[in-house]
Amino acid sequence: MRRLQRRDLAQLAVAARLGPDAYAVVDTAAEPGTVLLVVNRPGAEPRVVEVPTALG
């Protein structure tokens, strides 16, 4: 069984805040919702971004 990561918990918080209908309208019917990604850039602090699931 996979352990929950902080980003997983953050996604649950976003879905809970928006509600299932509002969360599902983002992206496609096959892959609704968003995903949180950590972007590491040379010489800069890591950044967390939220993108539609199909782009993640």
N, C-alpha and C positions, 0 to 999 in steps of 0.2 A: 504494500500500500504506500502511495506517495504521501510525503509530509506536506502540509499546507505551508506555502511560502507567504511572506508579507504581501507580495503583489496579488496573490490569490485572495487574501482577506480584503485588500483594497478594492478589488473588483467586486466582491460581494457587497461592500459598502456602497459602491456606485450603483449597482443594480437595485439594492434595497432603497436607496434614496430616490432614484428615478421611478421605480416600480417596473414590473415586467413589460407592460405595454410600451412605455417610453423607451426603455432600454432596447427592446426588440426592433424598433423602427430604424435604428442605426444599422447601416450595412445591408446585407442581402437576406432574403428569406431563408436561404440554406445555412448561412452563418450569421445570425443576428448578434448585435452587441458590439462591444469594444474589448480591446486588450491593452494592458499596460506593458510598456517596454522600457527597459533601462538602456539608454544610449550613452556609450562611453566615447568621449572625444579626446584626442591627444591634447594635453596641456589645459584641460578644463575638467570641472567636476562632472561626475555622471549626472545625467538628466533623465527624469521619468516623463514619458510621453504617453498619451492615450490615443489610439488609432482604431479605426473600424477593423473588425476581426479579419475580414478578407485581405486587408493590407498587412496584418501582423504576421 
